[in-house]
Amino acid sequence: MSTPTITFNNGATYERYMGLWSQTAGEKFLDWLQPKPGQHWLDIGCGNGAFTELLVARYAPSALDGLDPSAEQLTFAAQRPALKAAHWHQGDAMALPLPDASVDATVMPLVIFFVPDPAKGVAEMVRVTRPGGSVSAYAWDMPGGGFPYFPLQLTLREMGAVVASPPSPDASKIDELERLWREAGLVDVQTTAITVQREFKDFEDYWETVLGGPSVVATLATLTPDRIGELQEKVRARLSTSADGRILASGRAHAVKGHRA
C-alpha cells in the first residue's frame, strides 16, 4: 500500500484544522523572536495566511511577500482584510522567486518538514535575506510526537493503517534545526521549544476538525464504518477529556532563529 501524500488546498478547512494551531504557536514564536516592526518580510509556505495575518497585526511590516505551492491557499490568504497589501507567489521553497538580498526577514512557519531538501530551503532563505537580516522557522516536533493530531495518527498506525507523512520529518528536531542554520552560515543561532494547547467543545468538534486535515483524511477514506467507529473510541480514550466532555489537545514545536552575516 502506497503512503498518501499531504496536500493543503482548501483554505477554509485548513483554518479550522491547522490555521488556529499555527496562530497559537505563532504567538509564542513571535514573543521569542522579538522582530523589529516595519521590516520587509517573506513568509515561506504561508498557506492560507493564518500566521501571515498574525505577523501583520503584531509588527506592521513595511512590505510583505507570501509564497506557497497552492494557488487555492493563496487565494484564501489574499481575501484576509489585513493582507490586502501583500504580494503573493505560487512557488517552491527550494527555488524562491525573489532577488538576492531583497527582504529583511524570512520565516518558514510549520513548513520545513514538508521541504524535500531542507538544507536547500534554508540556503534559499539566506540568499534572499539582506545582510544582518533575520532567518527563522518553527515546526511541529514530528519525530517526538509534537504534532497536535499525533494521538490520532498513532492509533491509525496501531490499527495497521498507512498514514501520510511529510518528506523530511527529522528536520523538525531541535538539534537538526540548529545544524541546518549553522551550516547555512547563519550567526547568532538560537533554538527553543514551544508548547501550546487548544480546547475542543467535545469529541464531535475534534472529529469534524480532523476531517479537514489531509494528513489523515485519505486514510480514513479506506476504512469501513465499523473500523472508523473502533478508531474513534480508541482515540477518544487517548485524549484529555474533562467531566463535561471538553477535549484539551496539545502540540509541541521547535523554533530556530539566526541572522545573515
ChimeraX attribute file (.defattr): number of C-alpha atoms within 10 A of each C-alpha:
attribute: neighborCount
match mode: 1-to-1
recipient: residues
	/A:1	5
	/A:2	7
	/A:3	12
	/A:4	17
	/A:5	14
	/A:6	18
	/A:7	14
	/A:8	18
	/A:9	19
	/A:10	20
	/A:11	23
	/A:12	13
	/A:13	19
	/A:14	21
	/A:15	21
	/A:16	16
	/A:17	21
	/A:18	21
	/A:19	19
	/A:20	15
	/A:21	21
	/A:22	23
	/A:23	21
	/A:24	19
	/A:25	26
	/A:26	25
	/A:27	17
	/A:28	15
	/A:29	23
	/A:30	15
	/A:31	10
	/A:32	15
	/A:33	18
	/A:34	9
	/A:35	14
	/A:36	12
	/A:37	13
	/A:38	13
	/A:39	17
	/A:40	18
	/A:41	26
	/A:42	29
	/A:43	22
	/A:44	27
	/A:45	29
	/A:46	27
	/A:47	31
	/A:48	31
	/A:49	29
	/A:50	24
	/A:51	25
	/A:52	29
	/A:53	18
	/A:54	18
	/A:55	22
	/A:56	19
	/A:57	12
	/A:58	13
	/A:59	15
	/A:60	18
	/A:61	20
	/A:62	13
	/A:63	16
	/A:64	21
	/A:65	21
	/A:66	26
	/A:67	25
	/A:68	23
	/A:69	19
	/A:70	21
	/A:71	18
	/A:72	16
	/A:73	23
	/A:74	25
	/A:75	17
	/A:76	18
	/A:77	24
	/A:78	18
	/A:79	12
	/A:80	14
	/A:81	9
	/A:82	17
	/A:83	19
	/A:84	10
	/A:85	12
	/A:86	18
	/A:87	14
	/A:88	20
	/A:89	20
	/A:90	17
	/A:91	17
	/A:92	16
	/A:93	26
	/A:94	17
	/A:95	12
	/A:96	18
	/A:97	14
	/A:98	16
	/A:99	10
	/A:100	14
	/A:101	16
	/A:102	15
	/A:103	24
	/A:104	24
	/A:105	27
	/A:106	26
	/A:107	23
	/A:108	23
	/A:109	25
	/A:110	26
	/A:111	23
	/A:112	28
	/A:113	21
	/A:114	20
	/A:115	20
	/A:116	16
	/A:117	15
	/A:118	22
	/A:119	19
	/A:120	16
	/A:121	22
	/A:122	26
	/A:123	19
	/A:124	20
	/A:125	29
	/A:126	27
	/A:127	19
	/A:128	23
	/A:129	25
	/A:130	19
	/A:131	15
	/A:132	14
	/A:133	21
	/A:134	26
	/A:135	26
	/A:136	23
	/A:137	26
	/A:138	27
	/A:139	29
	/A:140	29
	/A:141	25
	/A:142	22
	/A:143	12
	/A:144	14
	/A:145	16
	/A:146	21
	/A:147	17
	/A:148	22
	/A:149	19
	/A:150	16
	/A:151	18
	/A:152	21
	/A:153	22
	/A:154	14
	/A:155	16
	/A:156	21
	/A:157	11
	/A:158	11
	/A:159	13
	/A:160	8
	/A:161	17
	/A:162	19
	/A:163	21
	/A:164	19
	/A:165	17
	/A:166	18
	/A:167	16
	/A:168	16
	/A:169	19
	/A:170	18
	/A:171	28
	/A:172	29
	/A:173	20
	/A:174	20
	/A:175	13
	/A:176	13
	/A:177	28
	/A:178	21
	/A:179	14
	/A:180	19
	/A:181	26
	/A:182	15
	/A:183	13
	/A:184	19
	/A:185	14
	/A:186	22
	/A:187	17
	/A:188	12
	/A:189	18
	/A:190	17
	/A:191	17
	/A:192	13
	/A:193	16
	/A:194	19
	/A:195	14
	/A:196	18
	/A:197	13
	/A:198	13
	/A:199	14
	/A:200	16
	/A:201	14
	/A:202	15
	/A:203	17
	/A:204	14
	/A:205	13
	/A:206	19
	/A:207	15
	/A:208	13
	/A:209	17
	/A:210	20
	/A:211	16
	/A:212	20
	/A:213	21
	/A:214	21
	/A:215	21
	/A:216	22
	/A:217	16
	/A:218	18
	/A:219	17
	/A:220	19
	/A:221	10
	/A:222	12
	/A:223	13
	/A:224	10
	/A:225	11
	/A:226	9
	/A:227	13
	/A:228	15
	/A:229	12
	/A:230	13
	/A:231	19
	/A:232	18
	/A:233	11
	/A:234	16
	/A:235	18
	/A:236	17
	/A:237	11
	/A:238	12
	/A:239	16
	/A:240	13
	/A:241	18
	/A:242	11
	/A:243	6
	/A:244	8
	/A:245	13
	/A:246	18
	/A:247	21
	/A:248	16
	/A:249	18
	/A:250	18
	/A:251	20
	/A:252	19
	/A:253	26
	/A:254	25
	/A:255	28
	/A:256	26
	/A:257	23
	/A:258	23
	/A:259	22
	/A:260	24
	/A:261	13
